[in-house]
Amino acid sequence: MSDATELIDLTLRAASDLLHRRALSPVELTEAYLARIERWNPSLNAYLTLMAEDARATARRAEAELGARTDRGPLHGIPLGLKDLLATAGVRTSAGSKILADWIPTEDATVVRRLRTAGAVLLGKCAMTEFAMGHPHNPHYGPTRNPWNPAHVPVFCLSRKMTAPAL
């Protein structure tokens, strides 16, 4: 499997299955996502901070672990974006605010720590409304565009029936 479009269209379950069967490399999957972010982020503004080198290192580690039959679970080797609200050790975490524009936490939030333990590949910090207040525009970092219609804002998951588009 090598077509980047095909890779990013995989469901989480399908990607996890391919990774665990070693039919897909975590490095290949991560590179497909990083290429897509590089291609579309300038116009969509979905990521405020990209963690590309950390993501590549984590993907290489996941590939070695999966190759050695070390299985951390279904998220092992899966690329994910983190909402910029989640404290991430050593990575700028602004919560969409100008006040926290330069804050670099020294510890991971519990969810970030658990994702790392599960072997997830953290791609970066996703744009958000200031302090998760829910309005669709961030006055400090600009609007995030809907990938299906850039004139619209992304759909926020307000109920179990709604799904947000992936970058």
Buried (B, 14 or more C-beta within 10 A) or exposed (E): BEEBEEBBEBEEEEBBBBBBEEEBBBBBBBBBBBEBBEEBBEEBBBBBBBBBEBBBEBBBBBBEBBEEEEEBEBBBBBBBBBBBBBBBBEBBBBBBBEEBEEEEBEEBBEEBBEBBEBBBBBBBBBBBBBEEEEEEEBEEBEBBBBBEEEEEBBEEEEEEEEEEEEB
